[in-house]
Amino acid sequence: MLARRFRFSRCHRTTMTKLRPKFLQETPHLASLVAQYGIRSAIRTLIDRPLVSFIALLRIEHPADAFLYQEAARVLLEVGETYDGEGQDIAAVWLADDLDRGSWSLVPKVKHVKRAIILAGRDAIPTEDVRLLVDLEAAVAAPRAVHFRMAARQLRLAPISEEEASQLAAWPLRSVRLAMGRGRPIARVIGSLAKPAVKPASERVADTKRGPSLETLSGYGAAKEWGLMLARDLADWKAGRIGWDDVDRGVLLSGPPGSGKTTYAAALAVTCGVPLISASAAQWQASGHLGDLLKAMRKFFTEARSRAPCIAFLDEFDSFGDRAAQTDGDHYDYKRQVINGLLECLDPSGGREGVVVVGATNNALAVDAALLRPGRLEKVIEITLPDMEARSDILRHHLGAFAGKLELEPLMAGTEGWSGAELAKLARDARRICRHREGKTVSAADIQAAMPKQIGLTEEQWFRVAVHEAGHVLTGILLDPDNFVRVRLNANTHENRDGSQLGVTEFKRAFPLLAVERDYLNRIAVLLGGMVAERLVFGDHTSGAGGHESSDLAAATGLATMMERNFAFGSSLLTEGSIDPGAIQRFRMYDHELSGAVQRRLEEGLLEAKRLLSDKQDALEAVARALASERDLDAARVKRLLPETWAAGSDRLSFARAANETPPI
């Protein structure tokens, strides 16, 4: 026996005059009494020896029963009944997940405790710190029929037959406790327990005999190519032509909300001819504490292996977090154990032959790097928002028979930047309008009526937008004349769209291959060039320069923070591995010196943009007037608007927005 032989004389035990805890005054429920029997049996060598001090870790079969066992253990140890000379309770009962804070934070908890029980799930993995506290580790045996009959006699309830007791013993105690209301006959209790349960969403298997295949989907680019290749490889693997080592293990899909990541996973399963099972961190967390989450996670992967070959889809993959971000937070150890558990499931010692894991996220930077290594998810594929042709195809797909022979591409100008989900809603609204007018196919008028109301800007307001975009254009050209591609105004922007869609400036590249400090400063200058241009022409700038995460100011602030905290371009060589936007924001919140350094970087970029544009106001207004009138200017058109002598700036451009990136006004 591992119990510590710490003895204390009765003169050091002070019985204090306090009200008896309510849970010790009440008659226990039958299920609670059965739980007491199980605990007493597990620690029978300790419980009846009041002078022996111990901390016991007890494992229970069903984690959902934890609170019943906690109640039972508190009664057995008489928590709240015995105190030391300082008036401190010397008995305690804890759940293992509540102690998952590190050993030092546990010291105050155990300082006065002489007898304690820690409850954990059968598959839970307590931390090493908790294990160091424990004298005895044992499993609480599952309740048997005899326990229910004995508890009924002790509580002076109506006798329970052997058959009835056996049926009660087949269920978790929590279920018995809920089903056994006051005065409810045992027959009704058993009938309630026997009702079929609704299968949890995390265990549902999608019907992959229906739905679109990858071949019929539009706008998925590299993700579609990868999926079709996987389908061929799975077919070859099933036929025995290749081994599992030749099949990709998984992929992480990254894209904005509504870009069709879930639709893609379903279509991938259809194309591969295999089942699709899906889950998420939120679904697993709903099971209960950390031990319950890890158990649900393992159950999911066990189910996937039993259905192999299959696609295992994990939505909101960034919810698992990144161990490199905020390592000093209260929940870091919890996050670490969740990610470690997921790593074990993704790359188990026995392998996961036949199971391809597809993750989906809106932010791939927030995913722990270890989850993306070979043998796990292996690669990241970005699903971008669809182009005009893809948007037309997506809308036609969702319109179905209502599309008829209507030419849709001319109607797509007002849907730039729309996701597949938004196009699906547009199709639904257009079909409704068509039905209400008793039409058989939608018309162009139906689609226009279904679109959100367009932003109605005046000519003066459009000119301000054009000045802003011209500021980006000229700052970029002055730093690298050959990098500019195109600038355009989105006259069809709708009211529910982000204001950043009013104007778009495109450059060929974001960074050179080996970017240096000057490259990042130039990028900040280009980002702030729009705001500077507005100030030069109008004397002030609009709120669109900031206010949302994709704004010019937000992007410039993020870059300035990375210069100081990630790339050692500032006064400190200390660096952070994470470039997650959330982590970058936290750096500034908790480091006032960093905030000051970031402010100085932004001011430096602002001054550079002013230096470049201050004597170019004529050219700035010329480009802005042409843009406001023509709505779309390519590099050749802009070049004709500018004097040949000034376009070659002295500084080489190291940054401009990547092509197709949408800078806000």
C-alpha positions as CSV (number, residue, x, y, z in Angstrom):
1,M,0.0,0.0,0.0
2,L,1.3,3.4,-1.0
3,A,-0.6,5.5,1.6
4,R,1.4,8.0,3.6
5,R,1.5,7.0,7.3
6,F,0.9,10.5,8.5
7,R,-0.8,10.2,11.9
8,F,-2.2,13.0,13.9
9,S,-3.6,12.9,17.4
10,R,-7.2,13.7,18.2
11,C,-6.0,16.7,20.2
12,H,-5.1,18.3,16.9
13,R,-8.5,17.7,15.4
14,T,-10.8,20.5,16.4
15,T,-14.5,19.9,16.1
16,M,-16.0,23.2,15.3
17,T,-19.6,24.2,15.9
18,K,-20.9,24.7,12.4
19,L,-24.1,23.8,10.7
20,R,-23.9,20.3,9.1
21,P,-23.6,20.6,5.3
22,K,-27.0,20.1,3.6
23,F,-25.7,17.2,1.5
24,L,-24.9,15.3,4.7
25,Q,-28.4,16.0,6.1
26,E,-30.4,14.8,3.1
27,T,-31.3,11.1,2.5
28,P,-29.1,10.0,-0.4
29,H,-30.6,9.0,-3.7
30,L,-30.4,5.3,-4.7
31,A,-27.9,6.1,-7.4
32,S,-25.7,8.1,-5.0
33,L,-25.8,5.3,-2.5
34,V,-24.7,2.8,-5.2
35,A,-21.8,5.1,-6.0
36,Q,-20.8,5.1,-2.3
37,Y,-20.6,1.3,-2.4
38,G,-18.2,1.5,-5.4
39,I,-16.0,4.1,-3.8
40,R,-15.9,2.3,-0.4
41,S,-14.9,-0.9,-2.1
42,A,-12.1,0.8,-4.1
43,I,-10.5,2.4,-0.9
44,R,-11.6,-0.1,1.7
45,T,-8.1,-0.4,3.1
46,L,-8.1,3.3,3.9
47,I,-11.6,4.6,4.5
48,D,-12.1,2.8,7.8
49,R,-8.8,3.9,9.3
50,P,-9.4,7.5,10.3
51,L,-5.8,8.2,11.4
52,V,-4.3,7.4,8.0
53,S,-3.8,10.3,5.7
54,F,-4.2,9.7,2.0
55,I,-5.0,11.1,-1.5
56,A,-6.6,8.5,-3.7
57,L,-7.1,8.8,-7.5
58,L,-10.2,6.8,-8.5
59,R,-11.2,6.1,-12.0
60,I,-14.8,5.8,-13.0
61,E,-16.3,4.0,-16.0
62,H,-18.6,6.8,-17.2
63,P,-17.2,10.4,-16.9
64,A,-20.8,11.7,-17.0
65,D,-21.3,10.1,-13.6
66,A,-18.5,12.2,-12.0
67,F,-20.7,14.5,-10.1
68,L,-22.7,11.6,-8.6
69,Y,-19.4,10.0,-7.4
70,Q,-18.2,13.3,-6.2
71,E,-21.4,13.7,-4.0
72,A,-20.9,10.1,-2.7
73,A,-17.2,10.7,-1.9
74,R,-18.0,13.8,0.0
75,V,-20.5,11.9,2.2
76,L,-18.0,9.1,2.8
77,L,-15.2,11.5,3.8
78,E,-17.6,13.7,5.8
79,V,-16.4,16.8,3.9
80,G,-17.4,19.8,6.0
81,E,-17.5,17.9,9.2
82,T,-13.9,17.7,10.4
83,Y,-11.4,20.6,10.7
84,D,-7.9,21.2,11.9
85,G,-6.7,23.6,14.6
86,E,-6.9,26.5,12.1
87,G,-10.5,25.7,11.2
88,Q,-9.5,24.4,7.8
89,D,-11.4,21.4,6.3
90,I,-9.2,18.3,6.3
91,A,-11.2,16.3,3.8
92,A,-11.7,17.1,0.2
93,V,-13.0,15.6,-3.1
94,W,-11.9,17.0,-6.5
95,L,-12.4,16.2,-10.1
96,A,-9.1,15.5,-11.9
97,D,-9.9,18.1,-14.6
98,D,-10.3,20.8,-12.0
99,L,-6.7,20.2,-10.8
100,D,-5.1,20.5,-14.2
101,R,-3.3,23.6,-13.3
102,G,0.3,22.6,-12.5
103,S,1.7,21.3,-9.2
104,W,2.5,24.7,-7.6
105,S,-1.0,25.9,-7.8
106,L,-2.1,22.7,-6.1
107,V,0.0,23.4,-3.0
108,P,-2.6,25.7,-1.3
109,K,-5.3,23.1,-2.0
110,V,-3.5,20.2,-0.2
111,K,-1.9,22.2,2.6
112,H,-4.5,21.3,5.2
113,V,-6.0,18.2,3.6
114,K,-5.5,14.8,5.3
115,R,-7.9,12.7,3.3
116,A,-8.9,13.4,-0.3
117,I,-10.3,11.7,-3.3
118,I,-9.6,12.7,-6.9
119,L,-12.1,11.4,-9.5
120,A,-11.1,10.8,-13.2
121,G,-12.5,9.1,-16.2
122,R,-11.3,5.6,-17.0
123,D,-9.3,6.8,-20.1
124,A,-8.3,10.2,-18.6
125,I,-4.6,11.0,-18.4
126,P,-3.9,13.0,-15.3
127,T,-0.9,15.3,-15.4
128,E,2.4,14.2,-13.8
129,D,1.8,16.9,-11.1
130,V,-1.4,15.2,-10.1
131,R,0.2,11.8,-10.0
132,L,2.9,13.1,-7.6
133,L,0.2,13.9,-5.1
134,V,-1.5,10.5,-5.3
135,D,-0.9,7.7,-2.7
136,L,-3.3,5.2,-4.3
137,E,-4.7,4.8,-7.8
138,A,-7.7,2.4,-8.3
139,A,-10.6,1.8,-10.5
140,V,-14.1,2.0,-9.2
141,A,-15.9,-1.2,-10.2
142,A,-19.0,-0.9,-12.3
143,P,-22.2,-1.2,-10.2
144,R,-23.8,-4.7,-10.0
145,A,-27.3,-5.8,-9.5
146,V,-26.6,-6.6,-5.9
147,H,-25.7,-3.0,-5.2
148,F,-29.1,-1.7,-6.4
149,R,-31.0,-4.3,-4.3
150,M,-28.9,-3.5,-1.3
151,A,-29.3,0.2,-1.7
152,A,-33.1,-0.2,-2.0
153,R,-33.2,-2.1,1.2
154,Q,-31.1,0.4,3.0
155,L,-33.3,3.3,1.9
156,R,-36.4,1.3,2.7
157,L,-37.7,1.5,-0.9
158,A,-40.0,-1.0,-2.6
159,P,-38.1,-4.3,-3.2
160,I,-36.3,-4.5,-6.6
161,S,-36.2,-7.9,-8.3
162,E,-32.9,-9.4,-9.6
163,E,-34.0,-8.8,-13.2
164,E,-34.9,-5.2,-12.5
165,A,-31.6,-4.6,-10.7
166,S,-29.6,-6.1,-13.6
167,Q,-31.3,-3.8,-16.0
168,L,-30.5,-0.7,-13.8
169,A,-26.9,-1.9,-13.6
170,A,-26.6,-1.8,-17.3
171,W,-26.9,2.0,-17.4
172,P,-24.7,4.9,-16.2
173,L,-25.6,6.0,-12.8
174,R,-26.4,9.5,-14.1
175,S,-29.1,8.1,-16.4
176,V,-30.5,6.1,-13.5
177,R,-30.5,9.2,-11.3
178,L,-32.4,11.3,-14.0
179,A,-34.9,8.6,-14.8
180,M,-35.7,7.7,-11.2
181,G,-37.9,10.6,-10.1
182,R,-39.8,10.8,-6.8
183,G,-42.3,8.0,-6.5
184,R,-41.7,6.7,-10.1
185,P,-42.2,2.9,-10.2
186,I,-39.1,0.9,-11.2
187,A,-41.0,-0.4,-14.3
188,R,-41.4,3.1,-15.6
189,V,-37.8,3.9,-14.8
190,I,-36.6,1.0,-16.8
191,G,-39.0,1.9,-19.6
192,S,-37.6,5.4,-19.7
193,L,-34.0,4.1,-19.9
194,A,-34.8,1.8,-22.7
195,K,-36.1,4.5,-25.0
196,P,-33.8,4.8,-28.1
197,A,-31.5,7.8,-27.9
198,V,-30.8,10.3,-30.7
199,K,-27.4,9.6,-32.1
200,P,-25.0,12.5,-31.4
201,A,-24.1,14.7,-34.3
202,S,-20.4,13.9,-34.0
203,E,-21.2,10.2,-34.6
204,R,-23.4,10.6,-37.7
205,V,-22.2,9.3,-40.9
206,A,-23.2,11.3,-44.0
207,D,-25.0,9.6,-46.9
208,T,-22.4,9.9,-49.7
209,K,-24.6,8.2,-52.3
210,R,-26.2,11.6,-52.8
211,G,-25.0,15.1,-53.4
212,P,-22.6,16.6,-55.9
213,S,-19.2,15.2,-56.7
214,L,-16.0,17.1,-57.1
215,E,-16.3,16.9,-60.9
216,T,-19.5,19.0,-60.8
217,L,-18.2,21.7,-58.4
218,S,-16.7,25.0,-59.6
219,G,-14.2,27.3,-58.0
220,Y,-12.1,24.9,-56.0
221,G,-8.8,25.1,-58.0
222,A,-5.9,23.2,-56.3
223,A,-8.3,21.6,-53.8
224,K,-10.3,20.0,-56.6
225,E,-7.1,18.7,-58.3
226,W,-5.9,17.2,-55.0
227,G,-9.3,15.6,-54.4
228,L,-9.4,14.0,-57.8
229,M,-5.9,12.7,-57.3
230,L,-6.9,11.2,-53.9
231,A,-9.9,9.5,-55.5
232,R,-7.6,7.7,-58.0
233,D,-5.2,6.8,-55.3
234,L,-7.9,5.4,-53.0
235,A,-9.3,3.3,-55.9
236,D,-5.8,1.9,-56.6
237,W,-5.3,1.2,-52.9
238,K,-8.6,-0.7,-52.6
239,A,-7.7,-2.6,-55.7
240,G,-4.3,-3.6,-54.2
241,R,-2.3,-1.8,-56.9
242,I,-0.6,0.5,-54.4
243,G,0.1,0.5,-50.7
244,W,-1.2,2.9,-48.1
245,D,2.2,4.5,-48.0
246,D,1.4,5.9,-51.4
247,V,-1.8,7.7,-50.3
248,D,-2.0,11.2,-48.8
249,R,-2.9,11.1,-45.1
250,G,-4.9,14.3,-45.1
251,V,-5.2,18.0,-45.9
252,L,-6.1,21.3,-44.2
253,L,-8.5,23.4,-46.2
254,S,-8.1,27.1,-45.4
255,G,-10.5,29.8,-46.6
256,P,-12.9,32.5,-45.6
257,P,-16.3,31.7,-44.1
258,G,-18.8,30.5,-46.7
259,S,-16.1,29.4,-49.2
260,G,-17.5,25.9,-49.3
261,K,-15.1,23.9,-47.2
262,T,-17.8,21.6,-45.8
263,T,-19.4,21.2,-49.2
264,Y,-16.0,20.2,-50.5
265,A,-15.6,17.5,-47.9
266,A,-18.9,16.0,-48.7
267,A,-18.2,16.1,-52.5
268,L,-14.8,14.5,-51.9
269,A,-16.4,11.6,-50.1
270,V,-18.9,11.2,-53.0
271,T,-16.1,11.2,-55.6
272,C,-14.0,8.7,-53.6
273,G,-17.1,6.5,-53.0
274,V,-16.4,6.3,-49.2
275,P,-18.2,7.3,-46.0
276,L,-17.9,10.8,-44.6
277,I,-17.8,11.1,-40.8
278,S,-17.5,14.6,-39.3
279,A,-16.9,16.2,-35.9
280,S,-15.4,19.3,-34.4
281,A,-13.6,20.4,-31.2
282,A,-16.8,22.1,-30.0
283,Q,-18.8,18.8,-30.3
284,W,-16.1,16.9,-28.4
285,Q,-15.9,19.6,-25.8
286,A,-19.7,19.4,-25.3
287,S,-19.1,15.9,-23.9
288,G,-17.8,17.3,-20.6
289,H,-14.4,17.9,-19.1
290,L,-11.0,17.3,-20.6
291,G,-11.2,13.5,-20.0
292,D,-14.5,13.4,-21.8
293,L,-13.2,15.4,-24.7
294,L,-10.2,13.1,-25.2
295,K,-12.5,10.1,-24.9
296,A,-14.9,11.5,-27.6
297,M,-11.9,12.3,-29.8
298,R,-10.6,8.7,-29.5
299,K,-14.1,7.3,-30.1
300,F,-14.3,9.4,-33.3
301,F,-11.1,8.0,-34.7
302,T,-12.0,4.5,-33.6
303,E,-15.2,4.8,-35.5
304,A,-13.3,6.2,-38.6
305,R,-11.0,3.2,-38.5
306,S,-13.9,0.8,-38.3
307,R,-15.4,2.4,-41.5
308,A,-12.2,2.6,-43.5
309,P,-11.8,3.6,-46.2
310,C,-13.4,6.9,-45.2
311,I,-13.0,10.6,-45.0
312,A,-12.8,12.0,-41.4
313,F,-13.8,15.7,-41.5
314,L,-12.8,18.0,-38.6
315,D,-14.5,21.4,-38.9
316,E,-13.1,24.6,-37.3
317,F,-9.7,23.0,-37.0
318,D,-8.1,26.1,-35.6
319,S,-10.3,25.6,-32.4
320,F,-7.6,23.1,-31.2
321,G,-5.2,26.0,-31.0
322,D,-1.5,26.4,-31.2
323,R,0.9,25.5,-28.4
324,A,3.3,28.2,-29.5
325,A,0.7,31.0,-28.8
326,Q,0.1,32.4,-25.3
327,T,2.1,29.7,-23.4
328,D,1.5,31.5,-20.1
329,G,-2.3,31.5,-20.2
330,D,-4.5,29.8,-17.7
331,H,-5.7,27.3,-20.2
332,Y,-2.3,26.5,-21.8
333,D,-1.9,23.1,-20.1
334,Y,-5.5,22.1,-21.2
335,K,-4.8,23.2,-24.8
336,R,-1.5,21.3,-24.7
337,Q,-3.1,18.0,-23.7
338,V,-5.9,18.4,-26.3
339,I,-3.3,18.9,-29.1
340,N,-1.2,16.1,-27.8
341,G,-4.2,13.8,-27.8
342,L,-5.1,14.8,-31.4
343,L,-1.5,14.2,-32.5
344,E,-1.8,10.7,-31.0
345,C,-5.0,10.1,-33.0
346,L,-3.6,11.5,-36.2
347,D,-0.4,9.5,-36.1
348,P,-1.0,6.5,-33.9
349,S,1.6,3.8,-33.4
350,G,-0.6,1.3,-35.2
351,G,-1.3,3.7,-38.1
352,R,-4.7,4.8,-39.5
353,E,-4.8,2.9,-42.7
354,G,-7.8,3.8,-44.8
355,V,-8.6,7.0,-43.0
356,V,-8.0,10.3,-44.7
357,V,-8.4,13.3,-42.4
358,V,-9.7,16.6,-43.9
359,G,-9.5,19.7,-41.6
360,A,-11.2,23.0,-42.3
361,T,-10.3,26.4,-40.9
362,N,-10.7,30.1,-41.6
363,N,-7.2,30.8,-40.2
364,A,-4.4,28.3,-41.0
365,L,-1.9,30.4,-39.0
366,A,-3.7,29.6,-35.8
367,V,-3.1,25.8,-36.2
368,D,-0.3,24.1,-34.3
369,A,2.5,23.3,-36.8
370,A,2.9,19.8,-35.5
371,L,-0.6,18.9,-36.7
372,L,0.5,19.7,-40.3
373,R,3.6,17.5,-40.5
374,P,3.9,14.5,-42.8
375,G,1.7,11.6,-41.7
376,R,-0.8,14.0,-40.2
377,L,-2.6,16.6,-42.3
378,E,0.5,17.1,-44.4
379,K,-0.5,20.1,-46.5
380,V,-2.5,23.2,-46.5
381,I,-4.7,24.1,-49.5
382,E,-6.3,27.5,-49.7
383,I,-9.8,27.8,-51.0
384,T,-10.2,31.3,-52.4
385,L,-13.4,33.1,-53.2
386,P,-14.6,32.2,-56.6
387,D,-13.9,34.2,-59.8
388,M,-16.6,35.4,-62.1
389,E,-16.8,32.2,-64.1
390,A,-16.9,30.1,-61.0
391,R,-19.6,32.3,-59.4
392,S,-21.8,31.9,-62.5
393,D,-21.4,28.1,-62.3
394,I,-22.1,28.1,-58.6
395,L,-25.2,30.2,-59.0
396,R,-26.5,28.0,-61.9
397,H,-25.9,24.9,-59.7
398,H,-28.0,26.3,-56.9
399,L,-30.7,27.6,-59.2
400,G,-31.2,24.1,-60.6
401,A,-34.0,23.8,-63.1
402,F,-35.0,27.4,-62.4
403,A,-31.8,28.6,-64.2
404,G,-33.2,27.6,-67.6
405,K,-31.1,29.2,-70.4
406,L,-30.5,32.5,-68.7
407,E,-27.0,33.9,-69.3
408,L,-25.7,34.5,-65.8
409,E,-22.2,35.9,-66.3
410,P,-23.4,39.5,-67.1
411,L,-25.2,39.5,-63.7
412,M,-22.0,38.5,-61.8
413,A,-20.4,41.9,-61.7
414,G,-22.2,42.8,-58.5
415,T,-21.1,39.6,-56.8
416,E,-17.4,40.1,-56.7
417,G,-16.0,38.8,-53.4
418,W,-19.0,36.7,-52.8
419,S,-18.7,33.2,-51.2
420,G,-20.5,30.1,-52.3
421,A,-22.8,30.4,-49.3
422,E,-23.8,33.9,-50.4
423,L,-24.5,32.7,-53.9
424,A,-26.6,29.9,-52.6
425,K,-28.7,32.4,-50.6
426,L,-29.0,34.6,-53.8
427,A,-30.3,31.5,-55.7
428,R,-32.8,30.7,-53.0
429,D,-34.1,34.2,-52.9
430,A,-34.3,34.4,-56.7
431,R,-36.3,31.1,-56.8
432,R,-38.7,32.5,-54.2
433,I,-39.3,35.6,-56.2
434,C,-39.8,33.5,-59.4
435,R,-42.3,31.2,-57.6
436,H,-44.3,34.1,-56.2
437,R,-44.8,35.6,-59.7
438,E,-45.7,32.0,-60.8
439,G,-42.7,31.8,-63.2
440,K,-41.0,28.6,-64.3
441,T,-37.5,29.9,-64.6
442,V,-35.8,32.9,-63.0
443,S,-35.2,36.1,-65.0
444,A,-32.4,38.6,-64.8
445,A,-34.9,40.9,-63.0
446,D,-35.5,38.2,-60.4
447,I,-31.8,37.9,-59.6
448,Q,-31.3,41.7,-59.5
449,A,-34.3,41.9,-57.1
450,A,-32.8,39.2,-54.9
451,M,-29.5,41.1,-54.5
452,P,-28.9,43.3,-51.5
453,K,-29.3,47.0,-52.1
454,Q,-26.3,48.6,-53.8
455,I,-24.3,51.3,-52.0
456,G,-25.4,54.6,-53.4
457,L,-22.4,56.9,-53.4
458,T,-22.3,60.4,-55.0
459,E,-19.8,61.3,-57.6
460,E,-17.9,63.2,-55.0
461,Q,-17.7,60.1,-52.7
462,W,-16.6,57.9,-55.6
463,F,-13.9,60.5,-56.4
464,R,-12.6,60.2,-52.7
465,V,-12.5,56.4,-53.1
466,A,-10.6,56.9,-56.3
467,V,-8.1,59.2,-54.6
468,H,-7.5,56.6,-51.9
469,E,-6.8,53.9,-54.4
470,A,-4.6,56.2,-56.5
471,G,-2.5,56.8,-53.4
472,H,-1.8,53.1,-53.2
473,V,-1.1,52.9,-56.9
474,L,1.4,55.8,-57.0
475,T,3.2,54.9,-53.8
476,G,3.7,51.4,-55.2
477,I,4.8,52.7,-58.6
478,L,7.3,55.1,-57.1
479,L,8.9,52.2,-55.1
480,D,8.8,49.7,-58.0
481,P,7.5,50.8,-61.4
482,D,7.1,47.3,-62.8
483,N,5.1,45.8,-59.9
484,F,1.7,47.5,-60.4
485,V,-1.0,45.4,-62.2
486,R,-4.4,47.0,-62.0
487,V,-6.8,49.2,-60.0
488,R,-10.6,49.3,-60.1
489,L,-13.7,50.5,-58.3
490,N,-16.5,48.2,-57.5
491,A,-19.6,50.2,-58.4
492,N,-21.8,47.2,-57.6
493,T,-20.8,46.9,-54.0
494,H,-23.8,46.2,-51.8
495,E,-24.8,47.6,-48.4
496,N,-24.1,44.4,-46.5
497,R,-20.6,44.1,-47.9
498,D,-17.4,45.3,-46.2
499,G,-16.5,48.9,-47.3
500,S,-13.1,47.5,-48.3
501,Q,-14.7,46.2,-51.5
502,L,-15.3,49.7,-52.9
503,G,-11.8,49.7,-54.3
504,V,-9.2,47.1,-55.3
505,T,-5.5,47.7,-56.1
506,E,-3.4,44.8,-57.4
507,F,0.3,44.3,-57.5
508,K,2.3,41.4,-58.9
509,R,3.9,40.2,-55.7
510,A,3.7,40.6,-52.0
511,F,7.4,40.2,-50.9
512,P,10.7,39.3,-52.6
513,L,12.0,35.9,-51.8
514,L,14.4,37.2,-49.2
515,A,12.7,40.2,-47.6
516,V,14.7,42.6,-45.5
517,E,13.7,45.4,-43.1
518,R,13.4,48.0,-46.0
519,D,10.9,45.7,-47.7
520,Y,8.6,45.7,-44.8
521,L,8.8,49.5,-44.3
522,N,8.0,49.9,-48.0
523,R,5.0,47.7,-47.6
524,I,3.7,49.8,-44.7
525,A,4.2,52.9,-46.8
526,V,2.1,51.5,-49.6
527,L,-0.6,50.4,-47.1
528,L,-0.7,54.0,-45.7
529,G,-0.5,55.6,-49.1
530,G,-4.3,55.7,-49.5
531,M,-4.8,57.5,-46.3
532,V,-2.0,60.0,-47.1
533,A,-3.5,60.7,-50.5
534,E,-6.9,61.5,-49.0
535,R,-5.2,63.9,-46.5
536,L,-3.3,65.6,-49.4
537,V,-6.4,66.2,-51.5
538,F,-9.1,66.6,-48.9
539,G,-7.3,67.5,-45.7
540,D,-8.5,64.4,-43.8
541,H,-9.1,60.7,-44.3
542,T,-12.2,58.5,-43.9
543,S,-12.8,55.9,-41.2
544,G,-12.4,53.1,-43.9
545,A,-8.6,53.3,-43.4
546,G,-9.2,51.3,-40.2
547,G,-12.0,49.8,-38.1
548,H,-11.8,46.2,-39.3
549,E,-9.3,43.4,-39.4
550,S,-8.6,43.7,-43.1
551,S,-8.2,47.5,-43.1
552,D,-5.0,49.3,-44.2
553,L,-4.2,50.3,-40.6
554,A,-4.8,46.8,-39.2
555,A,-2.5,45.3,-41.9
556,A,0.2,47.9,-41.3
557,T,0.0,47.5,-37.6
558,G,0.4,43.8,-37.9
559,L,3.4,44.1,-40.1
560,A,5.1,46.6,-37.8
561,T,4.5,44.3,-34.8
562,M,6.1,41.4,-36.8
563,M,9.1,43.5,-37.6
564,E,9.7,44.1,-33.9
565,R,8.6,40.8,-32.4
566,N,9.1,38.1,-35.1
567,F,11.9,39.2,-37.4
568,A,14.4,41.0,-35.0
569,F,14.3,44.2,-37.1
570,G,13.9,46.3,-33.9
571,S,16.0,46.7,-30.8
572,S,15.4,43.2,-29.5
573,L,16.6,39.8,-30.7
574,L,13.8,38.0,-28.8
575,T,11.4,36.5,-31.2
576,E,8.0,34.7,-31.2
577,G,7.3,31.8,-33.5
578,S,3.6,32.6,-33.9
579,I,2.3,35.0,-36.5
580,D,-1.3,34.4,-35.7
581,P,-3.1,37.8,-35.8
582,G,-4.7,37.1,-32.4
583,A,-1.3,36.4,-30.9
584,I,0.2,39.5,-32.5
585,Q,-2.5,41.7,-31.0
586,R,-1.9,40.2,-27.6
587,F,1.8,41.0,-27.9
588,R,1.0,44.7,-28.1
589,M,-1.6,44.5,-25.3
590,Y,0.8,43.1,-22.8
591,D,4.0,44.9,-23.9
592,H,3.9,48.7,-23.7
593,E,7.4,49.0,-25.1
594,L,6.4,47.0,-28.1
595,S,3.4,49.3,-28.6
596,G,5.7,52.3,-28.7
597,A,8.0,50.6,-31.2
598,V,5.1,49.7,-33.4
599,Q,3.8,53.3,-33.3
600,R,7.2,54.5,-34.4
601,R,7.3,52.1,-37.3
602,L,3.8,53.3,-38.5
603,E,4.9,56.9,-38.3
604,E,8.0,56.0,-40.3
605,G,5.8,54.4,-43.0
606,L,3.4,57.4,-43.0
607,L,6.3,59.8,-43.4
608,E,7.7,57.8,-46.3
609,A,4.3,57.8,-48.1
610,K,4.1,61.6,-47.5
611,R,7.6,62.1,-48.9
612,L,6.7,60.1,-52.1
613,L,3.3,61.8,-52.7
614,S,3.6,65.3,-51.4
615,D,4.8,66.9,-54.7
616,K,2.8,64.5,-56.9
617,Q,-0.7,65.8,-56.2
618,D,-1.3,66.6,-59.9
619,A,-0.5,63.0,-60.9
620,L,-2.6,61.7,-58.0
621,E,-5.6,63.7,-59.1
622,A,-5.2,62.7,-62.7
623,V,-5.2,59.0,-61.9
624,A,-8.1,59.5,-59.5
625,R,-10.2,61.3,-62.1
626,A,-9.6,58.6,-64.7
627,L,-10.4,55.9,-62.2
628,A,-13.6,57.6,-61.0
629,S,-14.7,57.9,-64.7
630,E,-13.5,54.6,-66.1
631,R,-13.8,52.4,-63.0
632,D,-10.9,50.1,-64.1
633,L,-7.3,51.0,-65.0
634,D,-4.5,48.6,-65.9
635,A,-0.8,49.4,-65.7
636,A,-0.6,50.6,-69.3
637,R,-3.4,53.1,-68.9
638,V,-1.9,54.5,-65.7
639,K,1.5,54.8,-67.3
640,R,0.0,57.0,-70.0
641,L,-1.5,59.3,-67.3
642,L,1.9,59.9,-65.7
643,P,4.9,62.0,-66.8
644,E,7.7,59.7,-68.0
645,T,10.3,61.4,-65.8
646,W,9.0,60.8,-62.3
647,A,7.7,57.3,-62.2
648,A,11.1,55.7,-61.5
649,G,11.5,56.2,-57.7
650,S,14.8,55.9,-56.0
651,D,13.7,53.1,-53.7
652,R,13.1,49.5,-54.9
653,L,9.7,48.2,-54.0
654,S,9.9,45.3,-51.6
655,F,6.2,45.2,-50.9
656,A,2.9,45.6,-52.5
657,R,-0.4,43.8,-52.1
658,A,-0.5,40.4,-53.6
659,A,-2.4,40.1,-56.8
660,N,-6.2,39.8,-56.1
661,E,-5.8,41.0,-52.5
662,T,-8.4,43.5,-51.7
663,P,-7.1,46.6,-49.9
664,P,-9.7,48.6,-48.0
665,I,-10.4,52.3,-48.6
